[in-house]
Structures are given as structure tokens and as C-alpha cells.
């Protein structure tokens, strides 16, 4: 089996050489007791009722990634324990929100933080905060009265996405720009915020630094959507350190907190306004975006857990799983393997398996469907058999496997089942 060589590609050989050097330097074992290998443990009693089984819901092997429709990540044992312990006692919710925000802000090197109901909710609360800052409004004025206020949010056309709805919930008007000159002209007395979608940085004409500088020249706060942009861990303070006024992250992706939690980080006067528009305030746009005490504590515990981790050791473990699958498929005709690391979002190894479906006798989409019928059910990355999702690295003749959400031992299962399907396509 040969590896494709493309400019800028993080190849398997380069990654393995780098990761082994990193592990040796760190003195780390391939499976860290406090890291990815520890996910095999359980913090719940082995005798607890299995409600997936009771409800008839199949458990899956996640060979895709931190996708919401696949319930994102699995919380590490210490986060699970923190969630379970928090469920035992009531507290005053606002006290917990305030204390957790102060604690997280200190740990992540920013002025203020709010635990939110996912990254989308963080974007809504960021928008509400910027409306409040620009108009001196009360929470009960959003969204009903926003049409008569300062209410414009500037976004690059290439950064428009389905999460625009999170901003539109607040009643704002989105102003599209393409060029730097468009951007400079778009600022008016009604501008309250700009939104930068970090993983779309290369698709826009305006880079993140220029975007920020121009907004601040007009005294307008900048929000960055960095929902899936961890790892590396340092991203959690990189963008606030650049000067972004607000940055949102998903809590249930690479941070490995509860799936229905997220983080809004940034300038304290704005995170305070976000909190004022959040639950449990009854007459606020964030009232339905409730974060329970268990999820708030889980998010704090996830931050603590994450800051104990090593990007290098974790990535080496993901690559070890990738290499297992590559070795198990080496005898499939026409098979070629490469490893692609997205530069920004989901910055983890993506195994690209390219082959000739006419020779092998089954297409990647058919492989994907076959794996869904097996037990345990296996879910491949949605870029499988598709063009465009991973740029030039995926197409109709490629299977895409994500290994970072796999549990110990699952790489072997995925490799074995892929081999069985590809070597016996008519079964």
C-alpha cells in the first residue's frame, strides 16, 4: 500500500516520526491514564440500568468525528464523575453560573466566560450582548424591539452558514461583504457586531487579523465562531489573546464536556451582558437555552481535564489507531491510504482510503451503508464517497475514517469490518 503525497499534506510517515519523537521527549506512554486511553473506564456502576438497551437504541462505533447527530464525544471518567456528583445537590443557579465563569476565565486566560447551551447558544448570547452594549437595552427588549435599534451584524459572504439563525433569533440584520473595501464601507451607526467563522478563514478574502483590526478601528466588537477548533488546546486562549471580543467553542467536541454545553469567552463587560440575557432570566432570548447544574459542572471539569492533556500524546494515539486500520487493509486491491489533518476545525488525523470501486466491487457509499447494518453499528465520516467536504482529499472513490472519537479496541473492529466488506462485497 502506498501513501499519496500532496503538497501540504500531513502524511502518515511524517506524523508517525513526529509523534514518536514527541512521545519520547515527553516520556509519555501511548495510552495516557488520564487521557484518551482512560475513556475505557466508567464512572457509573456496572449494575446501572442500560437505558439505550431498554429503549432499543443501538450503540455505535464513532468512526466519524464529533458530529452532533452522532452525539459528539464521550466524556472522560473524571468529567462523568463530576456530572454525577453535581446531580446530588441543588444550588442557586446564578451563583453557579457566576462562579463557573470566573473559574473558566482564569484557567483559559480571558476576562470573562459563560457556560452556554452549546456553541450555537453562545453565538445567540454573543449577539444579544452586543445589541445590549450598543443600545443599552434590557433583556426583555430582544428581539421584539431590535428592529428600531442599532441592529446590524457584518459577515463575509463566504462565512454565511446555517448558524446565522443563532444571530437572527435576536432580530438583527446581517450585512454581507466580500472585499476589504466592502467591509470598511459596511460600518454604519447601526453596526453592533461582526461575526467571523474561523474554519472558513481560507474561503474569505479577509483574514482573521485584518477582520479584527478593521472592526476595532470602528469601535465594533468582533465575535469569532471557533466551535470545532480544539485541538490544539492553545486555541482556547489564542483568539481572545489576539483581541477578539467574544469567541465561542462547543463543549461536547474536542473539549469532551457534556454535548449540550459550550463556552463563550471574551471581554468581561460583554460576557456579563451575555449572562444577563441567558437563563434563568424568564424574559430573555436565552431562556430556552438552559444549562443545568450538571452540565455547568461538567464543563468546568472538562476544562480541568483538558488542561492536563498533551496535544502531542493525544494525536499520537489517534494516529496509532489510524495505523492499525491501514495495516488491516493493505491487501485490498488498488487501495491507497493517506492521512489528512485539517488546518483549523477538527485538527486531527482523517484517514483517507482511496480505491477503485470497479475493481473492488463496492462503492464507498455502499460500504458506509453496509457498516450501518452491522452490530456493532459503525458510522464513517460523512465525507465518505463525497466531493468537497475535505477539499481535494475526498471524493466519490474515498472512504474517510475518523479515529479520535473511537474507544480503546474499536480501531481493530473498524479495520476488521472494513476488510470484511471490501473483500467480500456481495455478501
N, C-alpha and C positions, 0 to 999 in steps of 0.2 A: 504494500500500500504506500503510495507517495503522498506527500503533503503539497498542496498548492502553494505557490509562492507569489504573493502580490505585494506591491509597494505599500508600506504602512501596516501590513498585516502582522498581528502578534501571533507568530507561528507556534505550533506545539513544541518544537525543539527549542526555540528561543525561550519560551515560557518555562519549560522544564529546567533548562540550565539556570535561568534566573531564579526560579523558585527554590531549587535545591541549594543554591548559594545563599539565598536569603534565610532558609531554614537553618543551615549550618551556622550562619552568623548569629542567628537568634538563639541557637541552642534549643530549638523547638522540635517536638515530635510531630509527625504528620497529622496526628489526631490530637488536638488540644483538649485537655479535660474540661476546660471552661469554654471551649469554642464550639465549632461546628460538629465535632465528633460527639459532644455531650448531648446532642439532640436525641440520641437514642434513649436517654434516661427518661423517666417520667416522674412528675411531682405529684401525681394523683395516685390514689390507692388502686392497686391492680384489681381489687374486687369491686370498684365502682361500676355502675351500670354503663354499658356501652350504648349510648343513645343513637349513634349512627346505625348500629345494628338494629336497635329497637325500631327506628324509623325507616329502616330499609334503604338507607343512603349508602352507596358504595364508597369505600375509601379508595383513594387514588395514589399512584406514584407520580409526583410532580416532576416531570422531565421538561417542563416548560419555563417556569420562572415565577416571579412574584405578581402574577396576574390576579386581579380582584375576582374574576369569575372562577378561579381555582382556589379561592380563599387565601391567597397570598402566602405568607411564610408561616413556619411553625415557631412558636415562642420557645426560647431556651428554657430549661428546667427552672432556673432561678427566677425568671420572669413569671412562669406558671405559678410558682410558689407564692410570689408576691401578690399576684392576682387573687389566688385562693384565699390568702390571709386577709386581704383587704375586704373580701366579701363577708367577713365575720362580724364587722363592726360598722355602725353608721357614724358619719362625721358631718360637719357643716360643709356643704359642697363648695361654697365660695372660699372658705378657708383653705380647703384642699387645692382648689384651682390656683389661688394666690401662692401658696407655699410651693406647689409643684413648679409653677412658672419661675419663681425666684431661683429654685434649686437647679432647674434645667438651664436657665440663662447663665448661671455661674459656671456650670460644667461645660457648656457649649460656647462660652466666651462672647456672649452678646448681652445687650442691655435688658431685653425682655423676652419672655416666652409664654406661649399659651398652648396647653394641650387641647387639640381640637378633634372633631369627629372625622378624621381623615384629612388628606391634603385638599380635597375639593372644598370642604367646610372651611379650611384655613384660608383659601382664596376668597370665599364669601366674606369671612370676617375681616380679612385684609381690606377688601373693598369698602365694607361698612366703616372701618376705622378711618380710611382716607376721606370718605364722604363726611364723617363727623369732624375730622380735623379741618377740612376746607370750609365747612358750613356751620360749625359749632352747633350741630344738631343733637337731638336726643334720640335714643334707640327707637322710640315709637314713631319716629318720622320716616323711617326706612322700611319699605320702599315707597310708601304712598306719596310722600311729598317731594321725592327726589327729582321729579321732572321739572320742578320750578327752581331747583338749586344748581350749584356747580355740580356737574354730574358726568363729565367726560373722562373716559379711560383710553389712553393711546396704546395701540398694539400694532406690531408689524403684521402685514397681511399674511406672511408665511408662518406667523405664530398664532393665527386663529385656529381654534380647536373646539372640541365638544365641551370643554370645561369653561368656555365663555359663559355658559349658563350659570356657573357659580358666581360670576360677577353680575350678570343680568338680573339675578334674583334681587339685587339691591336697587334696581331701577335705573342703572347707569346707561349711558350711551357709549358704544365703542367706536372709536375713530381709528380707521386703518391708515397705515403709512407703509411706504415701500423703501424710499431712499432716505439718506440723511437729511437732505433738504426738505423732503416731505415732513419728516419728523420735527425739524425745527419750526416749520410753519404751522404744525398742528396744535401747538400750545396756544391756548386762549385763556381768558379769565375763568372759564368754566372747567378747565382741566384739573382733575383731582388726583390722578394716579396714572402710572404707566405699568404695563404688565409684560414681563419678558419670560418666554417659555424656554428654559435653559437647554433642553435636549434638542431644540430646533435651532440652536445658535448658528450652525453652519448653513442653514437653509435661508437665512435672512441676510439682507445687505448691511445690517447694522449689528456690530458685535456687542457683547455684553458690557464691555468697558465704555465704549462710545455711547451706548444707550443710557447708561447710568450717568455719565458726565453731562450729557445734554439735558436730561431731566433735572439734575441738580442745578444747572445753570438757570433753569426756570423755576427753581424752588418747589419742584413737584416730587413727591415721594415715589420710589421705584419698588415694585414688587417683583420677585423672581419666583417662578414655579419650578422648583427643583425636586418634585415629588419622588422621582425614581432615581435620584442622583446620589445614592450612597450604596456601595463604596465609590471612592475611598472615604474613610471616616472623616478625614480632614475637610471634606465638603461641608460638614455641619457647621463649620465656622469660617470657611473660605469666603463665602459670598456676603455674609454680614460684615466680614473683615474688609471686603472690597468697598463697602459703603452702601450696599443695598439696604433700603429702609425696612423691608419685610421680605422674608423668604419662607416658603412652605415646603415641608417634607411629609411624605407618607410615613406613618408609624409602623405599618404592617408589612413593609417591603424589606429592604436591606437592614433596617434598624432592628427588625424582628420583635416589635412590640405587638400589641393587640391590633387586629386588622382594622377595627373601627376607630383607630386613633391616628392622630397626626400631630405635627408641630408647626406653629407659626412663630418664627424667630425674628428679632429685629429691634428697632428703636423703641424704648420703653413707653414713650408717650403714645405711640401707635398701638403697641400690644395691649396697653391699658384700655384704649378705646375699643380694640377688638374684643377684649374680655367684657366690656360693658355692653356689647351687642350680642353676647353669647348667652347660652343657657346658664343658670336657671331663670334669667330675666324673662318674664312672661310675655312682655310686649316688645320682642326683639326679633330680628331676622334670623338669629341663630338659635331661637328657642327649640326648634325641632332637631337641632344638631347636637343633641345631648351626649355628653361623655360621662359615663358612670364612674363612680369612685374606683371600681376595679380596673377600668381602662386607664384612668389617670395614673394610678399607682403602677400599673403595668408599663406605661410609657416611661415613667421615671426609672423603673427597674431595668427596662430595655436600654436606656441611655447608659446607666451604670454598667450593664453587661457589655455593651458595645465598646465602651472606653477601656475595657480590659482586653479587647481583642487586638489581633495583629492582621492588618490587611494582607501582608505577605504570606503569613501562615494559612489564613483562610483561602486565599487564592490558590496556594499550592495544593490544598486539599481538594478544591473544586477541580483542579487540573488532574489530580490523581484519579478522580472518578472518571474524568473525560478519557484519560489514557486507558483505563480498564475497558471502556466501550470500544475504543479504537482497536485495541488488540483482539477483541472478540469478533470483530467484523472484518478482519484482514483478508479472509479468504472469499469474500463476496465479490463476484466478477465486476470489473470496471470501477470498484469502489475507490474513492479518494477522500481523504479527510483533511480538514484544516480547522484551526481554532481562531475565531474572530472575537476580539474584545472591543465592544462599542466604546468610543472615547468618553462619552458623558453618561447618559442614562444606562442603567443595567451594565455597569462596567465590570463584567465577569466573563469567564470563558463561555463562548457559544460554540458548540461542536457542530460543524457543517459537514454532512455526509453527502457527497455528490456521486451519482452513479447513472448508468444508462438504463432507464426503465424498460426499454425494449429488450435488452439483454437479460435483465434480472427477472422480468415478467410481472412487475408490480410498480405502480407509481407511488411517490411519497405520500400523496393524499390518501391512497388506498392503504398504505402502511399505517398511517395515522388512524384511520377508521378501524383497522384490524386490531390495533393495540387497545383501542377503547372497548373492544368486546371481550378482552381477556380479563382474567382475575388473578392477580390484582390489575385493575384498570390502569393503563399508562397514558398520560397526557403529554404529547410532544409540544414543543414551542409552536405557537400559531404561525410563525414564518415558514413552517414546513410546506413545501410544494407551492410557495407563493413568491412572486417577484415584487421587490420594492421595500419589503419590511426591514430588511437588513442591508439595504443598498445593493451593491453588486454581489454580495456574498450569499444570497439565497435566491432561488428561482424554482421553476416547476419541477426540476430534477434534483432537489436537495431536501434532505431531512435535517431539521435543526433540533438539537438536544441541549437543554439547559441542565446543568448538574448541580447548581448551587442550592437548590431547594430540596435535593434528594436527602433521604435519611441514610444512615450507615447500612450498607448491604444492598441498597436499591440500585446502584450503578451496575452491579452484577446481574440483577434481574432484568434491567432495561437492555443491557447488552445481549443477554441470552434470548430474550423475546424478540428483539430486533433481528438477531441472527436467524431465529426460527422462522419468522415471517418472510424475510428476504430470501432465505434459502429454500423455502417451500411455499411459493406464492399462491399456489392453487389449493392449499389446504383449507 
